[in-house]
Amino acid sequence: MNRLPRVISVVMLLGSAGLYGCAGHQDSERALQQAGSDFQKVKEDPNVLRGAPKDVIRAGESLARADRLSNYWGSGADVIHYAYLSRRYSEIAREHTQLMLNQEQLAKAEMERQRLQLALREAKLSSVQQQGKYLEEQMVALATQTDRGLVMTLGDVLFDTGEAELNNSANRAVLKLVQFLQFNPKRTIRVEGYTDNTGDKQENLKLSHARAQSVADVLADLGIDESRVQVEGYGDEFPIEANASERGRAKNRRVEIVFSDEKGQLGATR
C-alpha cells in the first residue's frame, strides 16, 4: 500500500522531465533557426563580407558549434548559448558594415565638396581674369598711347574751379582706375596735374600738384598701395590746346594718369 504513491511520484517526475526536455529542445531548435537565418543574410550581403569578414566568420563558427551540439541529448542550453553568440556576431557584422558605409559616404561627400570648391575657385579665377581683361580693354579705350606710355586723361570737370578736391563726377572714373590696378597688381602709375595759364604761375604749379595728390589720396583710401603711385604737378606747362579760348583752357586743366608696363616700369618724367 505504501509503494503506490512513490510509483506515482516517479512516473510524474519522469513525465515532467520528458515535457521539460521536449520544451528545451524546441527552444534550442528555435534559437538555432533564428541564428541560421541571421547568418544567411549577412553571408549573402557583399557589403558585409567586405566590411566585416571576421565577424561573419565568427558568426559561422558559433552557428556550426550550436548545430553540432543540437545532436546531443541534454545540450539545449549550450545550443542556445552558441546560437546567441552567432546572432550577436551577425549583428556586430551589420553594425560594422553600416559604420563602414557611413564613413565611405562621408568620404565621398568630402571629395565632392572639395571638387565643387575647386570648380568654384577655378570659375572665380576665370571670372577675375575675364574682368581684368575687360577692365584693361576699357582703360586702353579711354587712354592714348604716347612716348611716355599709355596715358588716360581726367578732365577739368572732375574738380570745381580753383579747387583741388575731386567732386562726385570723378567717382566713376576713379573707381575704374582702382579696379584696373587691383586686377593688375604689378602695374604702377604716375598722376600728373596740369592747369591753364590763367593766374599766377606758382599758384598754378601748386594747384596742379594738389589736384594730382587728391587723386592719389583717393586711390590710397580705396586700398591702392601708395608705393604704386607717383605724383607730379606741372602747372601750366605742356598745354594740349591753345589757352586763347575757354575750350582750350578747359582742356589744359586736367589730370593725366600715366600707366607703367606690365612689369611696373614707368617711363621717364617730363
Protein Blocks (a to p, Z undefined) as FASTA:
>chain_A
ZZmmmmmmmmmmmmmmmmmmmmmmmmmmmmmmmmmmmmmmmmmmmklmmmmmmlmmmmmm
mmmmmmmmmmpghilmmmmmmmmmmmmmmmmmmmmmmmmmmmmmmmmmmmmmmmmmmmmm
mmmmmmmmmmmmmmmmmmmmmpccdfkbccddddfklpcehiabdcfklmmmmmmmmmmm
mmmmmbccdddddddfedjfklmmmmmmmmmmmmmmmmmmnopafklpccddehjghiab
dfkbmklmmmmmccddddddfkopacddZZ
